[in-house]
Amino acid sequence: MTVKRNKIVIGSRGSKLAMWQANWVKDKLQTLYPELKVEIEKIKTTGDKILDAPLAKIGGKGLFVKEIEEALLSKRVDLAVHSMKDVPTEIPEGLQISAICEREDPRDAFISKDGVLLNELPQEAVLGTSSLRRTVQLKALRNDLVIKPLRGNVDTRIRKLKDGEFQAIVLAMAGVKRMGVENLVTQAFSEDLMIPAIGQGAIGIETRVDDDFVNELIKPLNHEETAICILAERAFLSVMGGGCQVPLACHARIVNNSLKIVGMIGDPEGKMPVIKGFREGSLSQAQSLGVELANELLHRGGKEILEKVYK
């Protein structure tokens, strides 16, 4: 393609993992277009500023994207690189998710201080995670565990484990692999045992709708199979309408040209059992499968959970 601008700026959070993702996109673009200069601007988001509280307590949507989207709308940056699990289903007017890159391992990683598996942890062991999604699924597997909030980047979380604050922690396998600490993983949970977060492991590129140059530029970075899976997961999320205050999960994968999607909703207080569901269909049904699965879970008790949370 003919390069009309000789420089573009990527907006990204400043954490090590976010910068890894932004640099990955930068390297791909510079390989495709050697004459193009690509810069990265670090932007601090609300979620980055508040580190002493679980995300569920902060509330609101778009905690890790809002300020970056504002920079995109004001044309301070030309594209934004996000973890798709941070991106709300409602995108500001004038913006769009233009490319979804090939997904890294979507599973959750269990890392224990003594190298023991989840079922080998001692009774009432202290486990760290700030994710309600992980908490309710872990409690369903080991109700005796003491689960305490754990925030911060991958390095910080691992340091707190090594310092003895926790006997085990759970992180996203994608982040662990991208940070090069996969050797520390004790156990990788299957997607059915611990359903991943919506969009987990996938990088999304957000652009201005009317920026034809950038939209054309990033087309080769879109991975069709990943995009189909994310479409199904986000359709599920759109119907459920939950934010960080609701333990929600949905994961889609393509097996033998068929789309398989699992989802769950849990009660944050653990008083109701976790509600899980499954759908399978053709790739062209991605969106409708996500919607159907969400409606099924709402009908089976999810609506009561949502009403209780937002009351």
C-alpha angles and dihedrals in degrees: 000000000000111000109227095179123040096207138040131180125220118210115215143155113261101236118118092250094047090049090050088055094046091048090048089056091043092053092048092051094046090050090051095042111026092177092058121094112217122193132182124221117198114222124189113224131200090256090055093051097052109059101147098071135057113257090242089062094050092055128190131091130266094033091154100036111036098088091044091051089051089054089050093050092048089050093240087127130025100215138007127222115210141171099247091225088066095053117097118223091243109076118195115259111270094030133089142178097249101176137019113199125219110290123249120216104312097200129109118251122220114207119184127190094230098037094251125141123248093261090049096056113115119257113284093009114173113247125185127222135124093203116107087198091060093040097058093044092048091048089053088056099038114014092179096065120112104225116199131183117270121184134165136072125312093269092050093049093049091047091053089052092050091046089059099249088124136022091213141003135197121221136167109274090220092061092044091053094044090051091050097239098114089124089073094061113112097184137002112213116225115244090248097050094046109018109216126236118272107276094006113166095013126112117214127200116212122198142167111276092228097048098101093171096058094038090056091043096059099042093101090058093063113103108206099205093049090046091054092051092047090049090058093046094048091047086057091049092047091058094043091048093198127151132191090304093069126067099232131158137174132169131181127191136175116236120176091342091307125112116232118189130185126186142176144187123195138189109253089217092050093232094122126051119258110266114219132180142177138209134181131189147121123314090249089062094059096118096041092048090055091049093047093049093049092049090049092053092046089052092049095056105295092110091059090050092051092047090051093049096048097038 
